[in-house]
Amino acid sequence: MRGVRWRRAVSQAGRSVAVWAVSTVTMLALAGVLPDFRLQSPDGDDSPTIAVTAAVGAGVFGLLSALVWPVLVRLLLLVPALVLGLLVFFLNGSLLLLALRLNPSGQSEVAPETAVIVAAVMSAVASATGGALAVRDDDAYRHRLHRLSVRRRRGGPACETTPGTVFLQLDGVGHDVLLAAAATGVMPTTARWLGHTPGHAATHRLTLWHTDWSSQTGASQLGILHGSNHDVPAFRWYEKDSGEVMVCNRPTSAAELQRRAVERTGDAGLLAGDGASRGNLFGGGAEEQALVLSIAVGRRDAATRSRAGYFAYFSDPANAVRTALSFVAEVVREIVESTRARLRRQRPRVGRGGLYPFVRAFATVVERDVVVAAVMGDMLAGRGAVYADLVAYDEVAHHSGPRSRDARKVLARLDRSLALIANVAEHAPRPYRIVVLSDHGQSPGETFRARYGLTLGDLVRAGCGLPVPRRARHTHSGAEARAAVRAALRRPEEETDGGHRPAPGPEPLVLASGNLGLVSFPDVPHRMSKEEIDARHPALLSTLANHPGIGFLLVRSERHGGVVLGAFGAEIPLDRLDEEPGPLAGFGPRAADAVRRTHAFPHTADIMVNSFHDPADGEVLAFEEQIGSHGGLGGPQARPFLLSPLDLSAPVGDGEELVGAEQVHRVLRRWLSERNAPETPLEPAPERAA
């Protein structure tokens, strides 16, 4: 045992010396090419003196980075995470200036702006050198990855033979998109798991599952993590009893939805006990939560705990520099790609200016790096269950299209993250099963506004006989990445057109959730019936139902309980949809059940509006400014995937379908209970209660 410790100590010392030597050479090289950086006195020094000066400077800078940087990050705990990212270069440059001042030779000098460049290059080189050397040593590799953990367990992980499970949610990646990416080599790790690579047998099975009508992260992830997404009719909706607009990615709404789900099921969630929730909207009952939106509200300590993942990651200056450089590169990449699309007059296209390049870079670089690092830390800490959401693809596909070149590049980078996590699993203190899944897909198509020159809100106002603005306003987009950016900036509350509590009045409140629209009349305390709407606004329902961009409407009926309305006077009671689907015919065989379930929710809007859908190419018309959308029925948005190891039981039996996020929750819970031998698949799910 003593010999092993000595070998580890000698190995660590050797790596430290190697990193120091490479850093010294890097400093000498930079001093030779940068005019405002010198390591010698104005009169000149001999080579050995310059080399010693560089060695001392590199050594002091390394020590300061190791000892002072984590303290600085801890002192900046209350600073918004994105602001900390912008401070990375300034702080690193300041440490280099301090290191040169502490150099006993007193002969080195550097301009402040040059110090930023020198510090960034040296941190990157030291990180690459240390990582390359550590990979060759399993113990060192594990130690290095431990430093990426959001929160290590005290005393270190104990050896455990019971398998743990990691659930990785690739937000917005549809079943068909994943298959195509694996088949074309965009996602080689996924292809290897599926057995699509020559010489590799399949290790995972791919299962298609079907979302509820509300095909968006809020409804799906709440159902997956907490077992109930009851009364979540859309991404955003108006609740008449409280007078509040609920938005799934607003922290106060997320916390309330989680509370309701726990109350309804009587269970804390999928991750209760020894679990970790990373980068999600909801906590799932996990013991460890970071970057979770539902706890980024209320007490300051809870909000600080939610952002702890950023600070754990950025406490390593090499991580900070690497991610900051990648962030800048991604901003430039987005500007170039959007300019190219504009010059080529690409259609469909939405605006990608303003702050969007920074939102995209946050989702595809910062959020990905931090969440992946947190997952690796959880695995090395031996946690039993981890659930993490990676939103990169979803954000890019909204603005570039689900099958665009931009989206494929993001899929390739996500696949590399899967490979990295699988590699870490080999060094974890317990075996891990990696399950990859998505919460929904995305359907392509231009926006409703681009095709018809008006928004859904304009059409509703016209049907009500109200004035319509001459120029259609942009509809607010509610992609998940924007909520993560707001939380990182400590400004998590989303502003909607009507505000959190719109003033009651006779004018309709129109909210959009992808290609699903919701129309409410705040001055009426109950859900209005078709008969009441016709009496108040005789032309409204026919204006909507007969518009070519509208697929169907759902309204309450005093005669039939609920009806689906379509063009040319179609009016089908809900209990007759199986025999006479009417306007639902093109939306698939599960549309009727999804509509009936939503109709039974207490907070379903007065009028539920689903856009047009072309079954031939899956196209829908988003009521938001998105050319890849989700939130309603129609196309690939309702067909996500579940990729699970073969040593877990099959999600469902032969010939059965996996329908709804609540059934996915039951499958994942069963897998967590499986130890060494798979159990029998679930019996067909009972009919879900309204």
C-alpha positions in Angstrom: 0.0 0.0 0.0 2.9 2.4 0.9 4.5 1.6 -2.5 1.3 2.4 -4.3 1.1 5.8 -2.5 4.8 6.5 -3.4 4.2 5.7 -7.1 1.1 8.0 -7.1 3.1 10.8 -5.5 6.0 10.4 -7.9 3.6 10.3 -10.9 1.8 13.4 -9.7 5.1 15.2 -9.1 6.3 14.2 -12.6 3.1 15.6 -14.2 3.4 18.9 -12.3 7.0 19.3 -13.4 6.0 18.6 -17.0 3.2 21.1 -16.9 5.5 23.7 -15.3 8.1 23.1 -18.1 5.5 23.4 -20.9 4.1 26.6 -19.3 7.7 28.0 -19.1 8.3 27.3 -22.8 4.9 28.8 -23.6 5.8 32.0 -21.6 9.1 32.3 -23.4 7.5 31.8 -26.8 4.8 34.5 -26.0 7.5 36.9 -24.8 9.2 36.4 -28.1 6.2 37.2 -30.3 4.2 39.8 -28.3 5.7 43.3 -28.3 4.3 44.4 -24.9 5.6 41.3 -23.0 9.2 40.9 -22.0 11.1 38.8 -19.5 14.3 40.7 -19.4 15.6 44.0 -18.3 15.8 46.9 -20.8 19.6 46.4 -21.0 19.2 42.7 -21.9 20.0 39.5 -20.0 21.6 36.2 -20.9 19.5 33.2 -21.9 19.8 31.4 -18.5 18.5 34.4 -16.7 15.6 34.8 -19.0 14.7 31.1 -18.7 14.8 31.3 -14.9 12.6 34.4 -15.0 10.1 32.6 -17.2 10.2 29.4 -15.0 9.6 31.4 -11.8 6.8 33.4 -13.5 5.1 30.3 -14.8 5.4 28.6 -11.4 4.0 31.5 -9.5 1.1 31.9 -12.0 0.3 28.2 -11.7 0.2 28.4 -7.9 -2.0 31.5 -7.9 -4.3 29.8 -10.4 -4.6 26.8 -8.2 -4.9 28.6 -4.8 -6.4 32.0 -5.5 -8.8 31.4 -8.4 -11.2 29.2 -6.4 -11.3 31.8 -3.6 -12.1 34.5 -6.1 -14.9 32.4 -7.6 -16.3 31.8 -4.1 -16.2 35.5 -3.3 -18.1 36.2 -6.6 -20.8 33.6 -5.7 -23.5 36.3 -5.8 -22.4 37.6 -9.2 -24.5 36.4 -12.1 -22.9 33.4 -13.8 -22.6 35.0 -17.2 -21.0 38.1 -15.7 -18.5 35.8 -14.1 -17.8 34.2 -17.5 -17.0 37.7 -18.9 -14.7 38.4 -16.0 -12.7 35.2 -16.7 -10.1 37.0 -18.9 -9.8 40.0 -16.6 -9.2 37.9 -13.5 -6.8 35.5 -15.3 -4.8 38.5 -16.6 -4.8 40.0 -13.2 -3.3 36.8 -11.7 -0.5 36.9 -14.3 0.3 40.6 -13.5 0.5 39.6 -9.9 2.7 36.6 -10.6 5.1 38.8 -12.6 5.2 41.4 -9.8 6.1 38.6 -7.3 8.9 37.4 -9.5 12.1 38.0 -7.5 14.0 39.1 -10.7 11.8 42.1 -11.0 12.7 42.2 -14.7 9.5 41.0 -16.4 6.9 43.5 -17.7 3.6 43.1 -19.6 0.9 45.5 -20.7 -2.5 44.8 -19.0 -4.2 44.0 -22.3 -1.4 41.7 -23.3 -1.5 40.0 -19.9 -5.1 38.8 -20.7 -3.8 37.1 -23.9 -0.8 35.5 -22.2 -2.9 34.2 -19.3 -5.5 32.7 -21.6 -2.9 30.9 -23.7 -1.0 29.6 -20.7 -4.1 28.4 -19.0 -5.2 26.6 -22.1 -1.8 25.0 -22.7 -1.5 23.9 -19.1 -4.9 22.4 -19.1 -4.2 20.5 -22.4 -0.9 19.2 -21.1 -2.2 18.2 -17.7 -5.2 16.5 -19.3 -3.1 14.6 -21.9 -0.7 13.3 -19.2 -3.5 12.5 -16.7 -5.5 10.4 -19.3 -2.6 7.9 -19.3 -3.1 7.4 -15.5 -6.5 6.1 -14.4 -6.1 7.5 -10.9 -5.0 10.9 -12.1 -7.8 10.9 -14.7 -10.4 10.2 -12.0 -8.9 12.9 -9.8 -9.0 15.4 -12.6 -12.6 14.7 -13.3 -13.5 14.9 -9.6 -12.6 18.6 -9.8 -15.4 19.0 -12.3 -18.0 17.7 -9.8 -20.7 20.2 -8.8 -20.5 18.9 -5.3 -18.4 16.0 -4.2 -19.5 13.8 -1.4 -17.5 14.0 1.8 -15.2 11.1 2.4 -15.1 10.2 -1.3 -17.2 7.6 -3.2 -17.3 4.1 -1.8 -17.1 1.1 -4.1 -20.6 0.0 -5.1 -21.6 -3.0 -7.2 -25.2 -2.0 -7.7 -25.5 -0.2 -11.1 -26.3 3.4 -11.2 -28.4 5.0 -14.0 -27.7 8.2 -15.9 -30.6 9.7 -17.9 -29.4 12.2 -20.5 -32.2 14.3 -22.1 -31.3 15.6 -25.6 -33.9 18.4 -25.7 -35.9 18.5 -28.8 -34.2 15.7 -30.7 -36.9 13.6 -32.5 -36.8 9.9 -33.1 -36.4 10.2 -36.9 -33.7 12.9 -36.5 -31.7 10.7 -34.2 -31.9 7.7 -36.6 -30.8 9.9 -39.5 -27.9 11.3 -37.6 -26.7 7.8 -36.6 -27.1 6.5 -40.1 -25.2 9.3 -41.7 -22.3 9.3 -39.3 -23.2 12.6 -37.6 -23.5 10.7 -34.3 -21.0 7.9 -34.3 -21.3 7.0 -30.6 -25.0 6.6 -31.0 -24.6 4.6 -34.2 -22.2 2.3 -32.4 -24.6 1.8 -29.5 -27.4 0.9 -32.0 -25.1 -1.6 -33.8 -25.0 0.5 -37.0 -21.2 0.5 -37.0 -19.5 -2.5 -38.7 -17.8 -4.7 -36.1 -19.9 -3.5 -33.2 -22.9 -5.3 -31.8 -25.8 -3.3 -30.6 -25.7 -2.4 -26.9 -28.8 -0.2 -26.8 -32.4 -0.4 -28.1 -34.2 2.6 -29.6 -37.9 3.1 -28.8 -40.3 5.6 -30.2 -42.7 7.3 -27.7 -45.5 9.7 -28.2 -46.1 12.9 -26.3 -49.3 14.4 -25.0 -51.0 17.3 -26.9 -48.6 19.7 -25.2 -45.4 18.5 -26.8 -43.0 20.7 -24.9 -40.4 20.4 -22.2 -42.5 21.6 -19.3 -45.3 19.0 -19.8 -42.9 16.2 -20.8 -40.3 16.7 -18.2 -42.8 17.2 -15.4 -44.4 13.9 -16.3 -41.1 12.1 -16.7 -39.6 13.3 -13.4 -42.7 13.6 -11.2 -45.1 11.1 -12.7 -47.9 13.6 -13.5 -48.3 16.4 -16.0 -52.0 16.8 -15.2 -53.3 20.3 -16.0 -50.4 21.5 -18.1 -52.3 22.4 -21.3 -49.4 24.2 -23.0 -46.1 26.0 -22.5 -47.9 29.1 -21.3 -51.5 29.5 -20.3 -53.9 31.7 -18.4 -55.4 30.5 -15.1 -58.7 32.4 -14.4 -59.0 31.5 -10.7 -55.6 33.1 -9.9 -55.6 35.6 -12.8 -52.0 34.6 -13.6 -50.2 33.6 -16.8 -48.3 30.4 -16.1 -45.1 29.9 -18.1 -43.3 26.5 -17.8 -39.8 28.1 -17.9 -40.6 30.8 -15.3 -39.1 29.8 -12.0 -42.2 30.7 -10.0 -44.4 28.7 -12.3 -42.0 25.8 -12.4 -42.0 25.6 -8.6 -45.8 25.7 -8.5 -46.1 23.0 -11.2 -43.7 20.8 -9.3 -45.6 21.3 -6.1 -48.9 20.4 -7.8 -47.4 17.2 -9.3 -46.0 16.1 -5.9 -49.3 16.7 -4.3 -51.2 14.8 -6.9 -48.9 11.7 -6.9 -47.9 11.7 -3.2 -44.3 11.0 -4.4 -41.3 13.3 -4.3 -40.2 12.2 -7.8 -38.0 9.9 -9.9 -34.7 11.0 -8.3 -35.9 10.9 -4.7 -33.1 9.8 -2.3 -29.7 9.3 -3.9 -30.3 11.3 -7.1 -29.0 14.4 -8.8 -30.9 16.8 -11.1 -28.8 18.9 -13.5 -29.9 21.6 -15.9 -33.6 20.7 -15.7 -36.9 22.7 -15.2 -37.8 20.4 -12.3 -35.9 18.7 -9.5 -37.4 15.3 -9.6 -37.0 15.0 -5.8 -33.2 14.8 -6.1 -31.0 15.2 -3.1 -28.5 17.2 -5.3 -29.9 19.9 -7.6 -28.0 22.4 -9.6 -29.0 24.6 -12.5 -32.6 23.6 -11.8 -35.2 26.3 -12.6 -37.8 25.3 -10.0 -35.4 26.1 -7.1 -34.1 29.4 -8.7 -36.8 31.3 -6.8 -37.6 32.2 -3.2 -34.8 32.2 -0.6 -31.4 33.5 -1.7 -29.7 30.3 -0.5 -31.9 28.2 -2.8 -31.3 30.4 -5.8 -27.5 30.3 -5.1 -27.7 26.6 -4.8 -29.4 26.4 -8.2 -26.5 28.3 -9.8 -23.8 26.4 -7.9 -22.9 24.3 -11.0 -21.6 27.3 -12.8 -19.3 28.2 -10.0 -18.1 24.7 -9.5 -17.2 24.5 -13.1 -15.6 28.0 -13.5 -13.5 27.4 -10.3 -11.0 25.7 -12.6 -9.4 28.6 -14.6 -8.6 26.2 -17.5 -12.3 25.4 -17.8 -13.2 29.1 -17.7 -10.8 30.0 -20.4 -11.7 27.1 -22.7 -15.4 27.7 -22.3 -15.1 31.5 -22.8 -13.1 31.0 -26.0 -15.6 28.5 -27.3 -18.4 30.9 -26.4 -16.8 33.6 -28.5 -16.3 31.2 -31.4 -19.9 30.1 -31.3 -21.1 33.7 -31.3 -19.0 34.3 -34.4 -20.2 31.1 -36.0 -23.9 32.1 -35.5 -23.3 35.5 -37.0 -21.6 34.0 -40.1 -24.3 31.3 -40.5 -27.2 33.8 -40.1 -25.6 36.2 -42.6 -25.1 33.3 -45.1 -28.8 32.4 -44.7 -29.8 36.0 -45.3 -27.6 36.4 -48.4 -28.9 33.2 -49.9 -32.5 34.3 -49.2 -33.1 31.0 -47.4 -36.7 30.2 -46.7 -38.2 29.6 -44.2 -36.1 32.0 -42.1 -36.6 34.0 -38.8 -34.6 36.8 -37.4 -31.4 35.8 -35.6 -30.0 39.1 -34.6 -30.0 41.0 -31.3 -29.0 38.9 -28.3 -29.8 35.6 -30.0 -26.1 34.8 -30.9 -25.3 35.0 -27.2 -28.3 32.9 -26.2 -27.3 30.3 -28.7 -23.7 30.3 -27.5 -24.9 29.9 -23.9 -27.0 26.9 -24.8 -24.5 25.2 -27.1 -21.3 25.9 -25.1 -21.8 27.1 -21.5 -24.8 25.1 -20.5 -23.5 22.0 -22.2 -20.0 22.2 -20.7 -21.3 22.9 -17.2 -24.0 20.2 -17.2 -21.8 17.5 -18.7 -19.1 18.3 -16.1 -21.7 18.1 -13.3 -22.9 14.7 -14.6 -19.3 13.4 -14.7 -18.8 14.6 -11.1 -22.0 12.8 -10.0 -20.8 9.6 -11.6 -17.5 9.7 -10.0 -19.2 10.5 -6.7 -21.2 7.2 -7.2 -24.7 8.7 -7.2 -27.5 6.2 -7.9 -29.5 8.2 -10.4 -28.7 11.3 -12.4 -31.0 13.2 -14.8 -29.6 16.0 -17.0 -31.1 18.1 -19.8 -28.9 19.3 -22.7 -30.8 22.1 -24.6 -28.3 22.9 -27.3 -30.1 21.2 -30.3 -33.5 22.5 -29.3 -32.3 26.1 -29.3 -30.5 25.9 -32.6 -33.3 24.0 -34.4 -35.9 26.6 -33.4 -34.0 29.2 -35.4 -32.1 27.2 -38.0 -34.5 24.3 -38.7 -34.6 20.8 -37.3 -32.6 19.3 -40.2 -30.3 22.2 -40.9 -26.5 22.1 -41.2 -26.3 24.1 -37.9 -28.5 21.5 -36.1 -26.4 18.6 -37.4 -23.2 20.2 -36.1 -24.8 20.5 -32.7 -25.9 16.9 -32.8 -22.3 15.9 -33.5 -21.0 17.8 -30.5 -23.7 16.3 -28.3 -22.6 12.9 -29.5 -19.1 13.7 -28.4 -20.5 14.6 -25.0 -22.2 11.1 -24.8 -18.8 9.5 -25.6 -17.1 11.5 -22.9 -19.7 10.5 -20.3 -19.5 6.8 -21.4 -15.7 7.1 -21.0 -16.1 8.5 -17.5 -18.4 5.6 -16.6 -15.4 3.2 -17.0 -13.6 5.0 -14.2 -16.6 5.5 -11.8 -16.8 3.6 -8.5 -19.9 1.7 -9.6 -21.2 0.4 -13.0 -23.5 2.8 -14.8 -26.2 2.3 -17.3 -26.6 5.3 -19.7 -30.1 6.0 -20.9 -30.6 8.7 -23.6 -34.0 10.2 -24.2 -35.8 13.2 -25.6 -38.8 15.1 -24.3 -40.2 16.0 -27.7 -39.2 16.4 -31.3 -39.5 19.4 -33.6 -41.7 20.0 -36.6 -40.5 22.2 -39.5 -42.3 24.9 -41.2 -42.5 28.7 -41.6 -44.2 30.9 -39.1 -47.9 31.7 -39.2 -46.9 35.4 -39.4 -44.5 34.9 -42.3 -47.1 33.0 -44.4 -50.2 35.2 -43.8 -48.8 38.5 -42.7 -50.6 38.5 -39.3 -50.3 36.8 -36.0 -52.8 34.5 -34.3 -53.6 37.4 -32.0 -54.4 39.6 -35.0 -56.7 37.0 -36.4 -58.5 36.6 -33.0 -58.9 40.4 -32.8 -60.3 40.5 -36.3 -62.8 37.7 -35.5 -63.9 39.7 -32.4 -64.4 42.9 -34.5 -61.5 44.6 -32.7 -58.9 46.9 -34.4 -55.9 45.0 -35.8 -52.5 46.6 -35.9 -51.3 47.4 -39.4 -48.0 45.8 -38.8 -48.0 42.3 -37.2 -45.9 42.2 -34.0 -43.4 39.5 -33.3 -44.7 36.8 -30.9 -42.4 36.1 -28.0 -40.4 32.9 -28.3 -40.1 30.8 -25.1 -37.2 28.4 -25.9 -35.8 26.6 -22.8 -32.3 28.1 -23.3 -33.6 31.6 -22.7 -34.8 30.6 -19.3 -31.4 29.2 -18.4 -29.7 32.5 -19.6 -32.1 34.5 -17.5 -31.4 32.4 -14.4 -27.7 32.7 -15.0 -28.1 36.4 -15.1 -30.3 36.3 -12.0 -33.1 37.8 -14.0 -35.2 34.6 -14.3 -38.7 36.1 -14.7 -40.0 36.0 -18.2 -42.1 38.9 -19.5 -45.1 38.0 -21.6 -47.2 40.3 -23.7 -49.9 40.3 -21.0 -47.6 40.3 -18.0 -47.8 37.8 -15.1 -51.3 39.1 -14.2 -53.1 40.7 -17.1 -55.8 43.1 -16.2 -59.3 41.6 -16.6 -61.1 43.2 -19.5 -63.3 42.3 -22.5 -60.4 41.9 -24.9 -59.1 38.3 -25.5 -55.7 37.2 -24.2 -53.9 35.2 -26.9 -50.9 33.1 -25.9 -48.7 30.9 -28.2 -46.9 27.7 -27.5 -45.2 26.6 -30.7 -48.0 25.7 -33.1 -50.6 25.6 -30.3 -52.5 28.8 -29.5 -54.7 29.5 -26.5 -57.4 32.2 -26.4 -58.9 33.2 -23.0 -61.3 35.9 -22.0 -60.0 37.2 -18.6 -63.3 39.0 -17.6 -65.2 35.7 -17.6 -64.5 33.7 -14.5 -65.2 30.3 -16.0 -64.2 28.4 -19.1 -66.5 29.8 -21.8 -68.7 27.5 -23.9 -69.1 27.5 -27.7 -72.6 28.9 -27.2 -71.3 31.8 -24.9 -68.5 32.6 -27.4 -70.9 32.7 -30.3 -73.3 35.0 -28.4 -70.4 37.4 -27.6 -68.4 37.2 -30.8 -70.5 35.6 -33.5 -67.7 35.6 -36.1 -64.8 34.5 -34.0 -65.0 30.7 -34.1 -65.8 30.5 -37.8 -63.1 33.0 -38.6 -60.5 30.8 -36.8 -61.9 27.4 -38.0 -62.0 28.4 -41.6 -58.6 30.0 -41.8 -56.2 27.9 -44.0 -53.5 28.2 -41.3 -55.6 26.6 -38.6 -56.0 22.8 -38.3 -58.7 22.6 -35.6 -60.2 24.2 -32.5 -61.2 22.7 -29.2 -64.0 24.4 -27.2 -66.4 23.5 -24.4 -70.0 22.8 -25.5 -73.1 23.0 -23.3 -74.7 20.3 -25.5 -71.9 17.9 -26.0 -69.4 18.6 -23.2 -66.7 19.4 -25.7 -66.4 19.7 -29.5 -63.7 19.9 -32.1 -64.3 22.5 -34.8 -62.8 22.6 -38.3 -63.3 24.2 -41.7 -66.6 24.2 -43.6 -68.7 24.0 -40.4 -67.2 20.8 -39.1 -68.2 20.2 -35.5 -67.4 16.8 -33.9 -68.3 16.0 -30.3 -65.4 14.5 -28.4 -67.1 11.2 -27.7 -67.5 10.6 -31.5 -63.9 11.4 -32.6 -62.9 7.7 -32.8 -65.6 7.0 -35.4 -65.5 10.5 -37.0 -62.2 12.2 -36.5 -63.1 15.1 -38.8 -60.3 17.7 -38.8 -58.2 15.4 -36.6 -57.8 12.9 -39.3 -54.4 14.2 -40.5 -53.0 14.3 -37.0 -52.7 10.6 -36.4 -54.6 7.9 -34.5 -53.6 9.2 -31.0 -54.8 12.8 -31.5 -58.4 12.1 -30.3 -57.2 10.8 -26.9 -54.7 13.6 -26.5 -57.4 16.2 -27.2 -59.9 14.5 -24.8 -57.4 14.4 -22.0 -56.5 18.1 -22.4 -60.2 19.0 -22.5 -60.6 17.6 -19.0 -57.9 19.9 -17.5 -59.2 22.5 -15.1 -57.2 25.3 -16.8 -57.7 24.5 -20.4 -58.2 27.8 -22.4 -61.6 29.0 -23.7 -60.4 28.2 -27.2 -57.5 25.8 -28.0 -56.1 26.4 -31.5 -53.9 23.9 -33.3 -52.2 25.1 -36.5 -52.4 23.6 -39.9 -50.4 20.4 -40.4 -49.2 18.8 -43.7 -48.9 15.0 -43.1 -46.8 14.6 -46.3 -43.8 16.5 -44.9 -44.7 17.1 -41.3 -44.9 20.8 -41.7 -46.7 23.0 -39.2 -47.1 26.8 -38.8 -45.7 28.1 -35.6 -47.5 30.9 -33.8 -44.1 31.9 -32.4 -41.0 33.1 -34.4 -39.6 29.6 -34.9 -39.0 27.6 -38.0 -38.6 24.4 -36.0 -41.4 24.3 -33.4 -43.1 22.1 -30.9 -45.9 22.4 -28.4 -48.9 21.1 -30.3 -50.0 18.2 -32.5 -48.6 17.5 -36.0 -45.4 16.1 -37.4 -42.2 14.9 -35.7 -42.7 17.1 -32.6 -44.8 14.5 -31.0 -42.4 11.6 -31.7 -39.4 11.7 -29.3 -37.2 8.7 -28.5 -35.9 6.5 -25.7 -32.5 4.9 -26.1 -31.8 2.3 -23.4 -29.2 -0.4 -22.7 -30.1 -3.9 -23.7 -29.5 -5.1 -20.1 -32.6 -3.2 -19.1 -36.0 -4.6 -19.7 -37.9 -3.6 -22.8 -39.9 -0.4 -22.2 -43.1 -2.0 -23.4 -44.2 -5.4 -24.6 -44.3 -6.5 -28.3 -47.0 -4.6 -30.2 -47.5 -2.0 -27.5 -46.9 1.7 -27.7 -45.3 4.1 -25.2 -47.7 7.0 -25.0 -47.4 10.0 -22.7 -44.7 11.3 -20.4 -46.4 9.7 -17.4 -45.9 6.2 -18.9 -42.3 7.1 -19.6 -41.9 7.9 -15.9 -43.2 4.5 -14.9 -40.7 2.8 -17.3 -37.8 4.8 -15.8 -38.9 4.1 -12.3 -39.0 0.4 -13.1 -35.5 0.5 -14.5 -34.2 2.2 -11.3 -35.6 -0.8 -9.4 -33.9 -3.3 -11.6 -30.5 -4.6 -10.3 -28.8 -7.4 -12.2 -31.6 -8.9 -14.1 -34.3 -7.1 -16.2 -37.9 -7.4 -15.1 -40.9 -7.9 -17.3 -42.1 -5.0 -19.3 -44.9 -2.9 -17.9 -48.4 -4.1 -18.4 -50.4 -1.9 -20.7 -51.0 1.4 -18.9 -54.4 1.9 -17.5 -56.5 4.7 -19.0 -55.1 7.9 -17.6 -57.4 9.8 -15.3 -58.4 13.3 -16.3 
